[in-house]
């Protein structure tokens, strides 16, 4: 009988876990199954997947990535912004007022307020043409970082097996993901290729048998140090400076 890579208990009721959330476009077959994750942990950690999905919702929508179970792309948790994909194409509406308004399809959009999920937009006019621009944040929720580490650790189990993932040296990773205990920093790098693509590379192991994982969501690459003491992070941070200079990369939490 196998053991769950998260709670380490024997798995009686197991399920299939998509390592990258389905709503962001998990590569075919990139799942943990055969008892690697118990149903309870899969359900209990779903809120971390949601945190990652929420921050990538606009990019996934613009790339027309189907939601879970093949449902149409949608932006639905921004309050003052909605995105609908139908036969006519992509439709986005943003309410820039401080009070609720009704869009052309009859949906009520909340007013722009203090919620971090709200979108601050700017309208510019160029003769008879107009342009709407907006910014959105990525990774300012603690759950987002935990969700990214969850993807990295699940990837390690996928490539190297769940038995390795059960080692005590990864208990600090488990505690961080499951309970938010401790701090684990994640390095982010903007790729030159701006196309939407999800990809995970096999884990890197150094001479001390410490592991790290690099993967890409949309056009952002994440470096996740899975070592017990986070000894690999300073090395990769310095390397990022050498390659990109002072821009083009950052780390979370800031």
N, C-alpha and C positions, 0 to 999 in steps of 0.2 A: 504493500500500500504506500502511495506517495505522500509527501508532505507539502503543504502550501508554502511558497517562498516568502509569504508575508507573515502569517501568524505561526508558521512552522508546525502546526498541528497536522495530524493525519487527515487526509482529505477523504471524506465520506461522500459529500455532495459537491462534485466539481462541475466546472463550467468552462466555456471558452472565452478567453479575454483577448480583445483586440489591443495590441500593444500601443499603437497610435489610435486615438479615438476614431470610430467610424465616421463621425460627422466631419472630420478633417481629411478623410481619404486614406484609410489604412491600406498599405499595400496588400495584395492578395496573399493569403496564407501566413501573414505576419501576425501570428496569434500564439498564445500560450494555451495548451490544452492537456489532456491526459493527466489531470490531477495536479498541475503545477500551481494552480490558484484555486482556492475553495470558493464556493458560491458566496459565502458570507463576506469574505474580504473583497471579492469582486464588486459586490453591491456597496459595501461600506466605503470603498475608495472611489466610487463613481463621482463624488463631488469634486475630486481633484481633476478628473478628466473634464468635467464641466468648466472648471476655471480656465483650463487651457483652450477648450473650445470657444468659450466666451471671448477671449482676447484675440483669437484668430478668426472670429466670425465674419468680419468684413472681407478679409482676404479670401477666405473659403467661398464666400458668396460671389465675389467678383470672378473667381475661377470656376464658378458653377459646380462646385463639388457637392454631390448628393449628400443629404443628411443620413442619419441612421435608417437602415432598412430601405434605402433607395428613395427616400422622400425628397421633394424639391428643396433646393437651397433657400434659406430664409435668414433674415436678421430680425430677431424678435425680442431681444432683451436689452435694448439700448434706451428705452423710454421715449426719447424724442426723435428716434430714427427707426425706420422699418425698411426691410428689403424683401421683395417678393419676386420670385422667378415663375413666369408663366409662359404661355405660348407666344406672347408678344415680346418676350425677352426679359431682361433684368429691369426691375423698377425699384428705385430708392427714393424715399421721402424723408426730409429732415425738417423738424420744427425749430426755427431759430428764435421763436418768441419765448417769453417767460410764462406763457399760459397755454393750456391745451388748445389744439386746433384739429379740424377734420381735413383729411387729405382728399384728393379727387376721387378716391375709391370708397370714401365714407369711413375710413378707419380714423380713430381718435389717436393723435400723437400727443404725448405729454409735453409740457413746456420744459425748456432748458433750465436745469436747476443745479444743485450741488452734487448730484450723484456722479461718481467717477465713470459710470457707464454712459452718461450723456455725451453727445457729440457737439462740440462747438464748431459751427460752420461759418464760413465767410462768403458773401456773395459779391462778385465783381461784374461790372458791365463794360463791354467793349463794343460800342456802337449798338448794333441790333442783336449782338450776342451776349450771353451771360455765362459766368463760370462760378461754380460752387466748389470751394476747397475746405478741407477739414483735417484735423489731426486726431489721432487716437493713441492712447498709451498701451504699452505692452509690459506685462509682468510686474505691475505694482501691487498685486495681491499675493500674500504669503502662500496661498493655496496654489498659485500658478507655479512657483518654484518647486513646491512639493510634487506637483503634477509632472513637471519636466524631469525631476529625479526619478519619479515612478516609471516614466517611459524608458529612461536610461537603464534602470535596474532590471526591468522586464526584458529589455533587449539583451542584456547580459545573460539572463536565464535562457532566452531563446537561442542564442548563438553557442553558449558554452554549457548549457544544461542546468536543470533546477537543482541538482545535487551540489554543484559549486555555489549556487546562489544561497544555499542554506548554511554556508559557513558562518561562524561567529564573527568573523572579521567584517561582515556586512550588517551586523546588528544595529550599528549606528545609522546606517542608511534606512533600515526598516523603521527604526524609531522616528526618524525625521519624516518619512513619508506617512506613516500610519498615525502618528500623534503630534507631529510638528515639534519634536524635541530636538534641540541643538540647532546648528546653523550650517547649511551647505550652500556654498556659492556656485553659481552657474555662469559660464562665459558665453556671451552671445556675439556672433559675427555676421555682418550683412554680406551676403554673397553678391558677386558681380552679376550673376544670372538672376534676373528678377522674376523669372517664370515660377509659377506655383508648382512645387514638387516636394514630396516627402521621401526621405531616404535615410536609412540607418546603416552605418558601417560596423563591421565586427569590432568588438572591444579591443582596446590596447592594453597590454600587460607589460610592466617594467620588470627589472631584475629582482625586485622585492615582491613580486607577485601582487602588485597593486594595480587596480583596473580603472579604466576610464572609458567613456563612450562618447562618440561624436555622432550626432544625427541632425537632419535638416527637416524643418517644417516650413512650408511655403518657400520663402527666400532667405530664411534665417537659419544659421547653423549654431547648434548648441554643443558646448563641451562640458561634460559632467564628470567630475572627479568622484569616483566611488570608493576611494581609499579611506581607511578608518580615520586617518589624521588629516585628510585633505592636503596631502603633501604634493600632489600633482598640479593643483590649481595655480600656485605661484609660478611654476615653470611655464605653464601654458599662457598665463597672463603676460609674462615677459616676452614670450614668443609672439603673441598678438601685437604687442607694442612694436616689435621689430618688423613685422610684416605690414601692419596697417598704420603705424604711427599712433597718434593720439585720437584718431577718429576711425569709424567703421567697425568699432567693437565696444562692448561694455560688459558689465557683469551684474548679476542679481544675487541677493538684494543689494541695492545701491547704498 
